[in-house]
Amino acid sequence: MSTRKLIAVEGQQRPYPEGVWAVFMPDGFPSGVMNASAKVGDDPVKAAREFWETSTEAIKHLAAGYRIELVSRDRWRNELLPIHLGSTPMAGGPR
């Protein structure tokens, strides 16, 4: 079986190491991250199952308003990680 070497990250085809799955809480704040992999490709449903370990947990979190988005590693590091760590307030957010 052939493994796809590129995934769609922010509208561009990029190698797996350049993408990460960012998990956002219902209020929009980034709450976690997971490396992109051939196992989930660029499928958010598979990524949610992998992140929350079971389909039941994934459905529970997604129904509660969590979302998972494939973003570039650079965007995670430069924009979302500082928000996650609380060092940069999000526009319109409660911080």
C-alpha atoms as one frame of an Amber mdcrd trajectory, in Angstrom:
protein
   0.000   0.000   0.000   1.337   3.414  -0.956   1.472   6.061   1.752   0.696
   9.623   0.791   3.687  11.823   1.505   1.882  15.167   1.323  -1.088  16.573
   3.220  -3.200  19.656   2.676  -2.139  22.219   5.283  -3.734  25.663   5.133
  -4.529  25.263   1.431  -1.085  23.973   0.393   0.286  20.485  -0.154   3.079
  20.008   2.399   5.136  17.118   3.791   3.766  15.517   6.984   6.424  17.041
   9.266   5.215  20.541   8.346   1.685  19.959   9.678   0.215  19.511  13.137
  -3.324  18.999  14.371  -4.317  21.859  16.657  -7.205  21.253  19.034  -9.337
  24.241  20.009 -11.678  24.525  22.989 -15.260  25.732  22.430 -14.169  29.322
  23.189 -11.567  29.153  20.408  -8.450  28.866  22.552  -5.885  26.288  21.424
  -5.786  23.467  23.964  -3.518  20.838  22.444  -1.516  19.658  19.488  -0.714
  16.368  17.768   1.756  15.663  14.965   0.303  14.920  11.558   0.859  11.338
  10.452   0.147   8.942   7.628  -2.281   7.141   9.943  -4.769  10.033   9.906
  -3.601  11.957   6.830  -5.554  15.179   6.533  -8.848  13.720   7.775 -10.127
  15.654  10.817 -12.449  12.824  11.906  -9.573  10.334  12.043  -7.401  12.943
  13.778 -10.084  13.547  16.422 -10.351   9.803  17.079  -6.563   9.583  17.400
  -6.308  12.642  19.670  -9.086  11.582  22.043  -8.229   7.865  21.684 -11.765
   6.605  20.975 -14.620   7.508  18.659 -16.892   7.989  21.669 -14.560  10.525
  23.297 -14.003  12.300  19.973 -17.754  12.623  19.351 -18.297  13.841  22.919
 -15.677  16.584  22.577 -16.715  17.647  19.064 -20.377  17.799  20.126 -19.315
  19.999  23.062 -17.802  22.493  20.613 -14.156  21.439  20.452 -12.629  21.460
  16.992  -9.487  20.069  15.420  -7.687  21.787  12.565  -4.627  20.916  10.506
  -2.228  23.875  10.690   1.378  24.476   9.781   3.994  23.761  12.417   5.158
  27.379  12.021   1.668  28.728  12.729   1.405  26.526  15.828   4.799  27.628
  17.114   4.498  31.346  16.296   0.805  32.099  16.756  -1.080  29.376  18.639
   1.486  28.078  21.140   1.945  31.497  22.810  -1.844  31.726  23.206  -1.935
  28.153  24.557   0.770  29.037  27.087  -1.059  32.238  28.060   1.635  34.651
  26.974  -0.382  36.249  24.182  -4.044  37.214  24.610  -6.407  36.204  21.848
  -8.345  39.088  20.281 -11.768  39.294  21.884 -10.914  36.529  24.330 -11.300
  36.580  28.100  -7.572  36.893  28.856
